[in-house]
Amino acid sequence: MESEVLFDALNDNIFCNHKIVTYKGTFYHYHDAYELFLLLNGNVNYYIESLEMQIERGSLILINPYVFHCRGSYKGNFYERIVINIKEPYIKTISSEKTNMADCFFSHPSSKSSLLKLNEQQITEFIIIAQRLSKEIESNEYGSDILVDSYMKQILVMVNRISKNQKIDCVTNLMPSLVSNVIAYIEENITEEISLDILSDCFHYNGTYLSRCFKNITGITLQQYIIQKRITLAKKYLFEGYSSKEACFLSGFNDYSNFSRTFKKQTGLSPKEFISQNT
């Protein structure tokens, strides 16, 4: 059985997708948007930065922009999920002075991700609204833009209410401690020099073993991860109004020419082009 798409819709601000997924391996990636991931069927190992957890039907994961994550099936080859990605500027437009729709994404102390548990009634409600949202995103009918905003608001109000009323349980981290500790070290030292030799000295394992363990979990190499983490940090600085040279050095690059080449390779835009398109 191939992956089956039940609904799939995209506009400039929202991506909404309901899919039965054939698991064929995965790798760490990130989005420049908030993500809601609702598991409907199957059993999945979910990886978020230095955390690995097992989730089941009704698990709703909230992930912040630029946070690395991936998933894999640990029982069987298929799982069913709904994913909604929401651009950060759009969430601000559908919030109010009294109600910040992004609150639910910052309910966890890490401010990177949260795990909520939905009951059957909440799962059904989420599916129905997501289907309506997807339909209106794809529609050119009168008022479809109004309905898109309305359904997105309904979903976020629902998620925020669940978040505020649900106690956050401590999640058992299933990630091998070596890989988890390496990711935490990179996070804490991303603006400093990080090499395989430095990591080997720090964790007392040879570089080949470290690299293999890391890639087995994340699907990407240590070097790829470090570069992408620095690029995401540079993007944040550029969004905040820093110059391209300031973003270069603040994000851990020590050579502007190398930074500019790497940034364009990773994003398809030069730093200056990125600034002009996002400011």
N, C-alpha and C positions, 0 to 999 in steps of 0.2 A: 504493500500500500504506500503510495506517495503522499507527501504532505497535502492536506486538503484545506483550502482557504474558504472559510464560511462567510466572512465579510472582511473587506479591506478598503480603507478610504484614507485620503491624504489631502490636506490643503497646506497653506503656508504656515499654519500654526499648530495643527493637530494631525497626528497619525493614529488611526484606529484600526486594529487588525484582530480578527478572531480566526484561529488556525489550529488544525490538528497537525502536529509537527512530527515528522520522521527524524529521529535523532541520528545525526551523522557526524558528531563531533562539533566542538565549538571553541571559541577563543575569546580572550578578554577584549572588550570593546567599550566605547562610551558614546553618549549622545550629548548634543548641546541643548538638551531639553529634559524636563522632568519625565519620569516613566512610571506608569502603573502597570504591574504585571499580575494578573489574576489567573491562578491555576485552576482549571475546571476538572480535568481528569488526568490520571497518571501520577507517577512519583518522580520528583525532580531534585537533583542536587543543584543548589543555587550558590554561585560564587560572587561575592561583592568585596572587592579589594582584598583584605587579608582574612575574610570570613567565608566559611563554607557551611551551608546548612541544608537539611533535608526538608522539603515542603510537600504538602499534600493538598487535595481538593479544598478550595476555600481560602488558601493562602494568598494574601494580597501583599505584594512587595512594592514599596515606594522608593524610587531611586532618584537622587538629585543629579543635575547636569554635571557632566565631566567625571562621574564616578565610574570606575572600571568594574565590569561585571560580565558574567556569562552563565550558562546553565547546561546541565547534562542529565540525561535520564539514568536512574540507577536501578529501576525495575521495568524491564520491557523497553521497546524501541519507540514508543509513541507517547505523546502527551498532548493535551488540549489546553489552550490558554487564550486569554484576551490581553493584548498589549495596547496601551494608549500612551503616546508621547505628546507632551504639551510644551510649547516654547515658553520660556520664562517671561518675555515681554507680554505675551498674550494673557498669561495668568494675572498679570497686573491689571490689564484692561477689564477683566471680568470680576475683579475684586472691588471692595468698597472701603471707605474709611473705617467702617465697623468690622468688616469681614475680609481677612486676608486668606484667599483660597490656597495659598502655598503653605499655610501653617502645618498641615499634615505631614509635609516633607521634612519638617524640622522637629518632630515630636521625639525623635530618638536622640540621646545624648551625643552620638557621633555626628549628627546632622548630615549624614551621607545616605542613609537608608533606614527604612522601618519595615517591620513585618506585622501585618494585621491578620486576624482570622475572621472570615465572614461565615455567618450561618446560612442555611439553605435559602431562607427568605431573602437575605441580602444578596446572595449569589444570583438568584433569579432576577431581582430588581436591577442589579448591575448589568446583567446580560441584556435585558430588555432596553434599558436606556442606551447602552453601547450600540445596540443594533439600530436604534432610532438615530443616534448621533452619526453613525456610519452612513446611513441612508441620506441624511440631509447634507453631509459633507459632499457627497457625490451628486446631489441634486442641483438643478438650475431653476427650480420652481420659485415662485414668489415667496419671500420670507424665509428661504432656507438658511440664510446667514443668521437670522434671528433665532431660529430653532437650534442651530449648531451651538450658539452661545448658551441657549437655555438648557440643552441637554448636558453640555460640558459643565455648566454650573451645578446641575442636579447631581452629577457624578461626584464632583469635588465637595459639595456640601455633604453628601452621603458619607464619603470617605473621611472628611474632617470630623463629622459627628461620631463615627465609629472610633476614630483615633482618640478623640477626647474622652470617650466613655470606656475605652478598653485599656486594661492594665498591660503595660509592655513587659512581656516575659523575657527572662534571660535566655538567649539562644545559645545552644551548645555549638561551639566552633569545631567542625569536623576536619578542617584543613590541617595537613601535617604542620607541626609547629615550626619546622625549618622554613618552609615556604611562607607561612604566615609572618614569621619574624623578619624574613628578608623583605617582604612587601612593606612591613611597618618601618623597617630601617630606611628603605628608599623614600617612603613618604616623609619621614622626619629629616632626611638629608638631601632632598631633591635639588636644592640649590648649591650643594657642595659637590666636590669631585666624587663620583661613584664609578668604580671599575670592578672588574671581576676579581682582580688581585686584592682590592680593598675588602670586598665581600668575603673572599676566601679567608683572609686574615681575621676578619671580624667573627665569622661563624665557624672557623676551624674545619672547613671542608674544602677539598680541591675544587677548582673552577668547573671542571667537566661535570662532576657530580651535582654541584649546585645548579648549573645550567639545565641539566637533564630533569632534576626534580621540579624546577620552576616551570619548565615548558610542559611537563606532564600534567600540571594542574591548570595553567593559564592558557596553554595553546600558543603562546608567543615566547620569544626569547627575552632574556633579561635586558639586552640592549634595546630591543623594540619597546619594551615596557617603559624603560627609563626615558627614552626619547619621547614617547607619546605622553607620558606624565608631564614632561617639561613643556611640550607643545600645548597641552591643555592649560597649564599654568600661564604660559605666555598669552594665550587667548583671553584668559580672565583679565590680565593686566591691560591688554589692548582694549577690551570692552570698557574698562574703567578709565580709559583716557590717557594711559601712559604711551609714550612714543615707542616706536618699534625697537630702538636701541635700548631704552629703559627696560622694556619687556624681555629683551634678549638676556640681559645680565641678571635681572631679578628672577628669571625662571631657571637659572643654572647653566646657561650657555656662556662660554667664555670667549667666543669669537663670533662677531656679527655676520660675517660672510657665510660661515657654516650654519648659523642660525637661520639666515634668510633662505638658503638652499633647502635646509631640512624642513622649514615651515612650509615652503611651497610644495615640496614633495608630499608632505603629510596632508595638506589642506587644499591643494590646487590653486592657492592664491599666495602672492607675496605678502609680507606683513603690511605693507602700505596699501595693497589692494584690499586686504582684510579690513583694515581700518576704514577705508572709504565706503565699503559695503555694509559696515555694521555700526557706523556712527552718524 
